[in-house]
Amino acid sequence: MRILILGCGYVGQPLAKELMKLAYEVHAARRSSLSIEGVKTHQVDITQPDSFESLPRNFDWIIFCASSGRGGAEAHRAVFVDGINNLIDWLGETSARVLFTSSTNIYPQTDGNWVAENTPRQPVTGTAQNLVDAETALIESGITYSILRVAGIYGPDRGYFYRQLLNNEAVITDKGKRWMNMIHRDDVVGAILTVMKTQPGIYNACDNKPVTQGEFYEWLTNRLGKPMPPEGEVTHRKRTTTSKRVSNQKLKAAGWTLHYPTFREGYETLIKE
């Protein structure tokens, strides 16, 4: 099998290594230079249509897991909306399957209810609208696709709320009652591998147990011997503040198993590092 990873960064690099273990021919592309043993690498700017012409063709799978990094709304739209449309135009009529990593941020619920893949997409921020536009472009393209809507990713050197707590910058909002959904980076990789083996469609990727902000910080402060954060308001995050519980049952029914079923197992490994 011949696979191209577009946006080979925090998720894409460990994914490439796992695919290599399966003896696949793995190509990886991103804007900056990259070197992974055994992987054929390409320097490509997906926001520029002509940049795709440097890539070989005839892939069985294309995994779109790009990120806009710390760029603003314009950079986010360029990566996700322009990027997916440039990919679609480049592919033309092809038998390749495309897997697009989207986000559970497209579910705007604030009432703590459960959401699943058939919950209507209702973007309330610019970044969520970008993801919906990218999803829609892929769905309407005629290409065989799968969409993986990923919850908040944490893992080695990554974890917004964890870093905030360590830096004494964390605040509790809505009296700690807000629901949060998380997933360890390694389980995102596992989710992608599962989707590649199952029927095309849309899947949510998050761990087994949504957690309230209060419960999360209570566990983490106990493990670290730190005081609970004060109550306050967060005004500087790119994501909107939602409160929902995301179901992962569809992906689990497809055979996905998690290394870190809840945030506790995942953060325990980070604390010990």
Buried (B, 14 or more C-beta within 10 A) or exposed (E): EBBBBBBBBBBBBBBBBBBBEEEBBBBBBBBEEBEBEEBBBBEBBBBBBEBBEEBEEEBBBBBBBBBBEEEEBEEBBBBBBBBBBBBBEBBEEBEBBBBBBBBBBBBBBBEBEEBEBEBEBEBEBBBBBBBBBBBEBBEEBEBEBBBBBBBBBBBEEBBBBBEBBEEEEBEBBBEBEBBBBBBBBBBBBBBBBBBBEBEEBBBBBBBEBBBBBBBBBBBBBEEEEBEBBEEEEEEEEBEBEBBBBBBBEBBBEBEBEBEBBBBBEBBEBBEEE
